[in-house]
Amino acid sequence: MTQSTTTVASNDGAFYRALWRWHFYAGLLVIPLLIALAGSGMLMLLSKPIDGMLHKDLTRVSAAAEMLPASTLRSAVEQAYPESRITLYIPPVEPTHSAQFSLVSNHAGGHGGGHGQASTTAYVNPYNGEILGALDPSTTLYAGTKTFHGQLYLGDLGDSLIEIAAGLAVLMILSGIYLAFQRHGWREMLPTFRLNSRTDWRRLHSFIGLVMVVPLLFFLLSGLSWTNVWGGKLTQAWSSVPGTRFVAPVAEETHASMNHGSMQHVPWTLEQTPMPLSGPATETPRELNLDEVSRIASEQGFANFRVHLPSAEQGVWTISATTMAGDLNAPLLERTMHLDRHTGAVLADIRFADYPLMGKAMAAGIPLHQGELGLWNLLLNLFLCALVLLMILAGVMMWWKRRPQNTRSLVPPPAQPTASKVVVAVMLVVALCFPLSALAIAAIILADLLLISRVEKLRLIFK
């Protein structure tokens, strides 16, 4: 009985050390990118109010008696920018706000200039039609930080690196929970006011890690939905609203064509959904103007909204109010309506209730993830990002305190060949949910088995 108990305990210890070793190596990949994500996330939270102050001359006006019709403002913009085409109109949100028009080159194609097509935003005084100026939205502090946050300025490569790091971070959270509770109780994880020994840093690392389990999983999983493989190829495809729900024929282009460069105007769950088409023009063709579309939006119950203009011959007018674009911070009120460009007939009216489950989760999670539910949300997210950075610091200090003095090697936890095989199997099974992260885990395993472990054995032999 005693021998059996000792064997089980030994096996549990070997598994613990093998998982600890994997947790260590995964951390080497995750930590730099997690620092980049947490740091850029904090800057994103602060950049919107900073941008507002930097560009106040474009976005703020003095309120007057009555605003000019939207079509009059459109004419003023078209006269000021004859080489460009208007793709989007955003009415003033407040009496002291300017109206906004998104412009693309006349050579751009597609419903909204084409997915990824760069745009310029023109700002207009809604009371006198004065052009206040124009700004490339991709040059703002928020847009630049958002690009780094999503792609590290490396395009698809950066996107893939972030996806790998996020998937590994999810697995690190799960393994960290096991490591924390396997050897320590709650009292041994409560932090102390001193940070002298490795135990002090371990307490802080474990405590913050457990506090951050739910918030960090939320940030990672909602962020993963933006990535190219896990988000675009796996989850978004089966979480999109099907175009077959429309009563009108559909085009080859999707709703993503209404996005401009890095500016997201379309809900995540609609990006891969085909656009509906307007009916053919009659013998006496007539097209709705911007005033009529704005009136329809008001009659349909829209408050803060934006209007996407049709461009192709059978394009549609689109009225939208979404959390993705920042029109709303109440996802239940999300709505996208398509109108026939000639008759104004409603071709599609897509609301939050029409979204699949994952689409609803994204619509609800986006404003929370981006800190857009109010000052409390912004301050909470700043605090959570700071906790992530402190947790990383505590983990690094744990490793630093454990290293033998005067050594230049990483000194990972000791290898456990038999238990490592079990850990590898468990991690790979879980990692199947994150394909790119599974590839990274396979690379870590090969490096450990073929290189690192053998170097360690040679050191022991010649020691």
QUILIN-V131616 format. One record per run of one state. SS is the DSSP state (H for helix, E for strand, L for the rest). FROM is the first residue (numbers start at 0). TO is the last residue. Records with the same first field share a line. If there is no record, write none. Layout:
SS: FROM-TO  FROM-TO
This chain:
L: 0-0  54-54  60-68  80-82  90-95  97-97  105-118  124-129  135-135  139-139  151-154  183-184  189-196  211-211  224-226  238-241  245-248  258-258  260-261  263-266  270-272  276-288  299-304  308-314  321-329  333-333  340-344  354-355  369-373  402-415  431-433  461-462
H: 1-53  55-58  69-79  136-138  140-150  155-182  185-188  197-210  212-223  227-237  242-244  254-257  267-269  289-298  330-332  351-353  356-368  374-401  416-430  434-460
E: 59-59  83-89  96-96  98-104  119-123  130-134  249-253  259-259  262-262  273-275  305-307  315-320  334-339  345-350
